[in-house]
Amino acid sequence: MIGRVASEPLLEKFQPRLGPVLDRVAETAADHLRKCGKALVARGKPPPLDKAEAAIDHFTQALAAIRREGLTQDLSVNAVERIFTLGFALEQTRQNHRDLDVCVRQAARR
């Protein structure tokens, strides 16, 4: 889902506000996944989710501010759909991180 949305760059008017936030989401997600991999190999506890979740929260807040300011009103349906699909995909990513956390914990107990 993220790949489909990311197949085209963000609209220029959203780049300054969402670009750095999305970079942070990508960084924290990658870091979290690497640490989960190490935890699985070591049969250790999963890493904290706080940084990855905070990055997604920051995106959600930035997107909400864009909506409040009415910046999506003059966009095409396709452009609006892409922006909000990205938000949905990041919420799914949050749940995937949580599910992985459970799996790593289960593996550590074995």
Buried (B, 14 or more C-beta within 10 A) or exposed (E): EBEEBBEEEBBEEBEEBBEEBBEBBEEBBEBBBEBBEEBBEEEBEBBEBEBBBEBBEBBBEBBEEBBEEEBBEEBEEEBBEBBBBBBEBBEEBBEEBEEBBEEBEEBBEE
